[in-house]
Amino acid sequence: MNKIISIANQKGGVGKTTTTLNLGAAIAELGNKVLLVDCDPQASLTISCGIDMSKLERSLYDAIAKESGEDQGIEIDKIIQKTKIKNLDLLPSNIDLSKAEIELMNMMDRERVLKSILDPLKDKYHYILIDCPPSLGILTINALTASDEIVIPMETDYLALRGASILINTTVKKVKAKLNPNLKIAGILPTMHNTRTLHAREVLEKLREHFKDQVFNTVIKEAVLFKESSVDGSSILEYASSSESAKAYRNLAKEVINNG
């Protein structure tokens, strides 16, 4: 079954964009057709995919405007872009998306606008991965409403642990109750893990104790290669294919696919 998966956490700097890009690349490497959706006005995913922002004429904002009836002439196929990676496409973002947060508030059925954009694409893609903004605003709610599953990247830090608990016990529960009863937690992904610090090791242990089988077996360790690959506009699988970091995302891809 084709799936839409949100990569979400209201805390910034936990590896959402890194995970969206590299998980998508790893799933595509296995022969699946994948669409990445940049749902963050900061457009970090779009930039990390090597897109020249100065030449970007259309973005997710235009697709939302079309749904609102403001612009009937823009088809989604004209907004989606090919990436350098085989089987991997991108629905890009730019700063215009910040306007959507305001405009969505005045739209009918505002929480389901992204769902209406992405549902028709499920026949074309095996997996659609949404990079959510670092907030619990209307864009994130739209992403969760559109999704079959959620992956929660979480830095192995105590404050990040508390943030993940809020997301799971409050936000996800509310979305399930009111908007998307079929939303499932695919898993919590420990990220930016520094094996040399006792604090990080203890947080990882507490995470597994508290959330048990909701935590992925894969752990993404801290590595400068991720920053280097972002500057290069490449996934870690392209930039350092044989690295431990690339192998970790390949393992994660298998976990996500085998999750059902």
C-alpha positions as a Markdown table, in Angstrom:
| # | Residue | x | y | z |
|---|---|---|---|---|
| 1 | Met | 0.0 | 0.0 | 0.0 |
| 2 | Asn | 1.3 | 3.4 | -1.0 |
| 3 | Lys | 1.9 | 5.7 | 2.0 |
| 4 | Ile | 2.2 | 9.3 | 3.1 |
| 5 | Ile | 4.6 | 9.8 | 6.0 |
| 6 | Ser | 5.2 | 13.0 | 8.0 |
| 7 | Ile | 8.6 | 13.6 | 9.5 |
| 8 | Ala | 7.6 | 15.8 | 12.4 |
| 9 | Asn | 8.7 | 17.2 | 15.7 |
| 10 | Gln | 7.9 | 20.7 | 17.0 |
| 11 | Lys | 11.4 | 21.1 | 18.3 |
| 12 | Gly | 13.9 | 22.5 | 15.8 |
| 13 | Gly | 17.3 | 21.1 | 15.0 |
| 14 | Val | 16.5 | 17.5 | 15.6 |
| 15 | Gly | 17.2 | 16.3 | 12.0 |
| 16 | Lys | 13.8 | 16.4 | 10.3 |
| 17 | Thr | 15.1 | 17.7 | 7.0 |
| 18 | Thr | 18.1 | 15.4 | 7.1 |
| 19 | Thr | 15.9 | 12.5 | 7.7 |
| 20 | Thr | 13.3 | 13.4 | 5.1 |
| 21 | Leu | 16.0 | 13.7 | 2.4 |
| 22 | Asn | 18.1 | 10.7 | 3.3 |
| 23 | Leu | 15.2 | 8.3 | 4.2 |
| 24 | Gly | 13.6 | 9.3 | 0.9 |
| 25 | Ala | 16.8 | 8.7 | -1.0 |
| 26 | Ala | 17.3 | 5.3 | 0.7 |
| 27 | Ile | 13.7 | 4.2 | -0.1 |
| 28 | Ala | 14.2 | 5.3 | -3.7 |
| 29 | Glu | 17.4 | 3.4 | -3.9 |
| 30 | Leu | 15.4 | 0.2 | -3.3 |
| 31 | Gly | 13.4 | 0.9 | -6.4 |
| 32 | Asn | 10.4 | 2.8 | -5.0 |
| 33 | Lys | 9.0 | 6.0 | -6.5 |
| 34 | Val | 9.3 | 8.7 | -3.8 |
| 35 | Leu | 8.0 | 12.3 | -3.5 |
| 36 | Leu | 9.5 | 14.6 | -0.9 |
| 37 | Val | 7.2 | 17.5 | 0.2 |
| 38 | Asp | 8.8 | 20.6 | 1.7 |
| 39 | Cys | 6.2 | 21.9 | 4.1 |
| 40 | Asp | 8.5 | 24.4 | 5.8 |
| 41 | Pro | 8.7 | 28.0 | 4.7 |
| 42 | Gln | 12.4 | 27.9 | 5.6 |
| 43 | Ala | 12.8 | 25.6 | 2.5 |
| 44 | Ser | 15.7 | 23.7 | 4.0 |
| 45 | Leu | 14.7 | 20.5 | 2.2 |
| 46 | Thr | 14.4 | 22.3 | -1.1 |
| 47 | Ile | 17.9 | 23.8 | -0.7 |
| 48 | Ser | 19.3 | 20.4 | 0.5 |
| 49 | Cys | 18.1 | 18.9 | -2.7 |
| 50 | Gly | 20.3 | 21.3 | -4.7 |
| 51 | Ile | 17.5 | 23.4 | -6.0 |
| 52 | Asp | 18.5 | 26.9 | -7.1 |
| 53 | Met | 16.1 | 29.1 | -5.1 |
| 54 | Ser | 16.5 | 32.1 | -7.4 |
| 55 | Lys | 15.1 | 30.0 | -10.3 |
| 56 | Leu | 12.2 | 28.5 | -8.4 |
| 57 | Glu | 9.0 | 29.9 | -9.9 |
| 58 | Arg | 6.4 | 27.6 | -8.3 |
| 59 | Ser | 6.2 | 26.0 | -4.9 |
| 60 | Leu | 3.8 | 24.2 | -2.5 |
| 61 | Tyr | 2.3 | 27.6 | -1.8 |
| 62 | Asp | 0.9 | 27.7 | -5.4 |
| 63 | Ala | -0.7 | 24.3 | -5.0 |
| 64 | Ile | -2.4 | 25.5 | -1.8 |
| 65 | Ala | -3.5 | 28.7 | -3.7 |
| 66 | Lys | -5.0 | 26.4 | -6.4 |
| 67 | Glu | -7.0 | 24.5 | -3.7 |
| 68 | Ser | -8.3 | 27.7 | -2.4 |
| 69 | Gly | -9.6 | 28.6 | -5.8 |
| 70 | Glu | -7.4 | 31.7 | -6.1 |
| 71 | Asp | -5.4 | 30.3 | -9.0 |
| 72 | Gln | -7.0 | 27.5 | -11.1 |
| 73 | Gly | -4.3 | 27.4 | -13.8 |
| 74 | Ile | -1.4 | 25.7 | -11.9 |
| 75 | Glu | -1.3 | 21.9 | -12.1 |
| 76 | Ile | 0.6 | 20.0 | -9.5 |
| 77 | Asp | 2.8 | 18.3 | -12.1 |
| 78 | Lys | 4.1 | 21.7 | -13.1 |
| 79 | Ile | 5.3 | 22.3 | -9.5 |
| 80 | Ile | 6.9 | 19.0 | -8.8 |
| 81 | Gln | 10.6 | 18.9 | -9.7 |
| 82 | Lys | 13.0 | 16.0 | -10.4 |
| 83 | Thr | 16.0 | 15.6 | -8.1 |
| 84 | Lys | 19.4 | 14.3 | -9.0 |
| 85 | Ile | 18.4 | 10.9 | -7.5 |
| 86 | Lys | 16.6 | 8.3 | -9.6 |
| 87 | Asn | 13.0 | 7.7 | -8.5 |
| 88 | Leu | 13.1 | 10.8 | -6.2 |
| 89 | Asp | 10.9 | 13.9 | -6.9 |
| 90 | Leu | 10.4 | 17.1 | -4.8 |
| 91 | Leu | 7.4 | 19.3 | -4.2 |
| 92 | Pro | 9.5 | 22.4 | -3.3 |
| 93 | Ser | 8.9 | 25.3 | -0.8 |
| 94 | Asn | 10.0 | 28.9 | -0.5 |
| 95 | Ile | 9.2 | 31.8 | 1.8 |
| 96 | Asp | 5.8 | 32.2 | 0.1 |
| 97 | Leu | 4.6 | 29.3 | 2.2 |
| 98 | Ser | 4.7 | 31.5 | 5.3 |
| 99 | Lys | 1.7 | 33.3 | 3.7 |
| 100 | Ala | -0.2 | 30.0 | 3.6 |
| 101 | Glu | -0.2 | 29.8 | 7.4 |
| 102 | Ile | -2.4 | 33.0 | 7.4 |
| 103 | Glu | -4.5 | 32.2 | 4.4 |
| 104 | Leu | -5.3 | 28.7 | 5.5 |
| 105 | Met | -7.0 | 30.0 | 8.6 |
| 106 | Asn | -9.7 | 31.5 | 6.3 |
| 107 | Met | -10.3 | 28.4 | 4.2 |
| 108 | Met | -13.0 | 25.9 | 4.4 |
| 109 | Asp | -11.8 | 22.6 | 5.8 |
| 110 | Arg | -8.4 | 24.2 | 6.4 |
| 111 | Glu | -6.8 | 21.2 | 8.1 |
| 112 | Arg | -7.4 | 19.0 | 5.0 |
| 113 | Val | -6.0 | 21.2 | 2.2 |
| 114 | Leu | -2.7 | 19.4 | 2.0 |
| 115 | Lys | -4.5 | 16.0 | 2.0 |
| 116 | Ser | -6.6 | 17.1 | -1.0 |
| 117 | Ile | -3.3 | 18.0 | -2.8 |
| 118 | Leu | -1.4 | 14.8 | -2.0 |
| 119 | Asp | -4.1 | 12.1 | -2.1 |
| 120 | Pro | -4.3 | 12.1 | -5.9 |
| 121 | Leu | -0.5 | 11.6 | -6.0 |
| 122 | Lys | -0.6 | 8.3 | -4.0 |
| 123 | Asp | -1.2 | 6.4 | -7.3 |
| 124 | Lys | 2.0 | 7.8 | -8.7 |
| 125 | Tyr | 4.3 | 7.4 | -5.7 |
| 126 | His | 5.0 | 4.5 | -3.4 |
| 127 | Tyr | 6.0 | 6.8 | -0.6 |
| 128 | Ile | 5.4 | 10.6 | 0.0 |
| 129 | Leu | 7.5 | 12.0 | 2.8 |
| 130 | Ile | 6.6 | 15.4 | 4.3 |
| 131 | Asp | 9.2 | 17.6 | 6.0 |
| 132 | Cys | 7.2 | 19.5 | 8.6 |
| 133 | Pro | 8.1 | 22.9 | 10.1 |
| 134 | Pro | 9.4 | 23.1 | 13.7 |
| 135 | Ser | 6.0 | 24.0 | 15.2 |
| 136 | Leu | 2.6 | 22.6 | 15.8 |
| 137 | Gly | 0.8 | 25.2 | 13.6 |
| 138 | Ile | -1.6 | 24.8 | 10.8 |
| 139 | Leu | 1.0 | 23.4 | 8.3 |
| 140 | Thr | 2.0 | 20.6 | 10.6 |
| 141 | Ile | -1.6 | 19.8 | 11.4 |
| 142 | Asn | -2.3 | 19.7 | 7.6 |
| 143 | Ala | 0.7 | 17.3 | 7.2 |
| 144 | Leu | -0.5 | 15.0 | 10.0 |
| 145 | Thr | -4.1 | 15.0 | 8.7 |
| 146 | Ala | -2.8 | 14.0 | 5.2 |
| 147 | Ser | -0.5 | 11.2 | 6.5 |
| 148 | Asp | -0.8 | 7.5 | 7.1 |
| 149 | Glu | 2.1 | 7.5 | 9.5 |
| 150 | Ile | 4.5 | 9.8 | 11.4 |
| 151 | Val | 8.2 | 9.4 | 11.9 |
| 152 | Ile | 9.5 | 11.4 | 14.9 |
| 153 | Pro | 13.2 | 12.3 | 14.8 |
| 154 | Met | 14.5 | 13.0 | 18.3 |
| 155 | Glu | 17.9 | 14.2 | 19.4 |
| 156 | Thr | 19.1 | 12.1 | 22.3 |
| 157 | Asp | 18.8 | 15.0 | 24.7 |
| 158 | Tyr | 16.5 | 15.3 | 27.8 |
| 159 | Leu | 14.6 | 18.4 | 26.6 |
| 160 | Ala | 14.0 | 16.7 | 23.2 |
| 161 | Leu | 12.6 | 13.7 | 25.1 |
| 162 | Arg | 10.0 | 15.9 | 26.8 |
| 163 | Gly | 9.1 | 17.4 | 23.4 |
| 164 | Ala | 8.5 | 14.0 | 21.8 |
| 165 | Ser | 6.2 | 13.1 | 24.7 |
| 166 | Ile | 4.1 | 16.2 | 24.1 |
| 167 | Leu | 3.9 | 15.5 | 20.4 |
| 168 | Ile | 2.8 | 11.9 | 20.9 |
| 169 | Asn | 0.5 | 12.3 | 24.0 |
| 170 | Thr | -1.1 | 15.6 | 23.0 |
| 171 | Thr | -0.9 | 16.6 | 19.3 |
| 172 | Val | -1.0 | 13.1 | 17.7 |
| 173 | Lys | -3.9 | 12.1 | 19.9 |
| 174 | Lys | -5.9 | 15.2 | 19.1 |
| 175 | Val | -5.3 | 14.7 | 15.3 |
| 176 | Lys | -6.4 | 11.1 | 15.6 |
| 177 | Ala | -9.5 | 12.0 | 17.6 |
| 178 | Lys | -10.7 | 14.9 | 15.4 |
| 179 | Leu | -9.1 | 14.7 | 11.9 |
| 180 | Asn | -7.3 | 11.5 | 11.1 |
| 181 | Pro | -8.3 | 8.4 | 13.1 |
| 182 | Asn | -6.0 | 6.2 | 11.0 |
| 183 | Leu | -2.8 | 8.0 | 11.7 |
| 184 | Lys | -0.1 | 5.7 | 13.1 |
| 185 | Ile | 3.3 | 6.3 | 14.7 |
| 186 | Ala | 5.8 | 4.6 | 12.4 |
| 187 | Gly | 8.5 | 5.1 | 15.0 |
| 188 | Ile | 10.7 | 7.5 | 17.0 |
| 189 | Leu | 14.1 | 7.9 | 15.4 |
| 190 | Pro | 17.0 | 8.7 | 17.7 |
| 191 | Thr | 19.2 | 11.3 | 15.9 |
| 192 | Met | 22.4 | 13.3 | 16.4 |
| 193 | His | 23.4 | 10.7 | 18.9 |
| 194 | Asn | 26.8 | 11.2 | 20.5 |
| 195 | Thr | 27.9 | 7.8 | 21.8 |
| 196 | Arg | 30.8 | 9.5 | 23.7 |
| 197 | Thr | 28.5 | 11.3 | 26.2 |
| 198 | Leu | 26.9 | 9.6 | 29.2 |
| 199 | His | 23.9 | 11.9 | 28.9 |
| 200 | Ala | 23.1 | 10.9 | 25.3 |
| 201 | Arg | 23.4 | 7.2 | 26.2 |
| 202 | Glu | 21.2 | 7.6 | 29.2 |
| 203 | Val | 18.5 | 9.5 | 27.2 |
| 204 | Leu | 18.6 | 6.7 | 24.5 |
| 205 | Glu | 18.1 | 4.1 | 27.3 |
| 206 | Lys | 15.2 | 6.1 | 28.8 |
| 207 | Leu | 13.6 | 6.5 | 25.4 |
| 208 | Arg | 13.6 | 2.8 | 24.8 |
| 209 | Glu | 12.3 | 2.1 | 28.3 |
| 210 | His | 9.4 | 4.6 | 28.0 |
| 211 | Phe | 8.4 | 4.1 | 24.3 |
| 212 | Lys | 9.5 | 0.5 | 23.9 |
| 213 | Asp | 8.8 | -0.9 | 20.4 |
| 214 | Gln | 7.8 | 2.6 | 19.1 |
| 215 | Val | 11.5 | 3.4 | 18.9 |
| 216 | Phe | 13.3 | 2.4 | 15.7 |
| 217 | Asn | 16.3 | 0.0 | 16.0 |
| 218 | Thr | 18.3 | 2.4 | 13.8 |
| 219 | Val | 20.1 | 5.2 | 15.6 |
| 220 | Ile | 21.5 | 8.2 | 13.5 |
| 221 | Lys | 24.8 | 9.2 | 15.0 |
| 222 | Glu | 26.2 | 12.7 | 15.0 |
| 223 | Ala | 28.4 | 13.3 | 11.9 |
| 224 | Val | 29.8 | 16.3 | 10.1 |
| 225 | Leu | 29.1 | 14.5 | 6.8 |
| 226 | Phe | 25.4 | 15.5 | 7.1 |
| 227 | Lys | 26.3 | 19.2 | 7.1 |
| 228 | Glu | 28.8 | 18.7 | 4.2 |
| 229 | Ser | 26.2 | 16.8 | 2.1 |
| 230 | Ser | 23.6 | 19.6 | 2.7 |
| 231 | Val | 26.1 | 22.2 | 1.4 |
| 232 | Asp | 26.8 | 20.0 | -1.6 |
| 233 | Gly | 23.0 | 19.7 | -2.3 |
| 234 | Ser | 23.2 | 15.9 | -2.0 |
| 235 | Ser | 21.9 | 13.1 | 0.1 |
| 236 | Ile | 24.3 | 11.3 | 2.4 |
| 237 | Leu | 23.9 | 8.3 | 0.1 |
| 238 | Glu | 25.3 | 10.2 | -2.8 |
| 239 | Tyr | 27.9 | 12.2 | -0.9 |
| 240 | Ala | 29.4 | 9.3 | 1.2 |
| 241 | Ser | 27.7 | 6.1 | 0.1 |
| 242 | Ser | 29.8 | 3.7 | 2.1 |
| 243 | Ser | 29.8 | 5.8 | 5.3 |
| 244 | Glu | 28.2 | 4.6 | 8.6 |
| 245 | Ser | 25.6 | 7.4 | 8.2 |
| 246 | Ala | 24.5 | 6.2 | 4.8 |
| 247 | Lys | 24.2 | 2.7 | 6.0 |
| 248 | Ala | 22.1 | 3.9 | 8.9 |
| 249 | Tyr | 19.5 | 5.5 | 6.6 |
| 250 | Arg | 19.5 | 2.4 | 4.4 |
| 251 | Asn | 18.7 | 0.4 | 7.6 |
| 252 | Leu | 16.0 | 2.9 | 8.5 |
| 253 | Ala | 14.4 | 2.6 | 5.0 |
| 254 | Lys | 14.1 | -1.1 | 5.5 |
| 255 | Glu | 12.5 | -0.7 | 8.9 |
| 256 | Val | 10.0 | 1.8 | 7.5 |
| 257 | Ile | 9.1 | -0.4 | 4.5 |
| 258 | Asn | 8.8 | -3.5 | 6.7 |
| 259 | Asn | 6.6 | -1.6 | 9.1 |
| 260 | Gly | 3.7 | -2.6 | 7.0 |
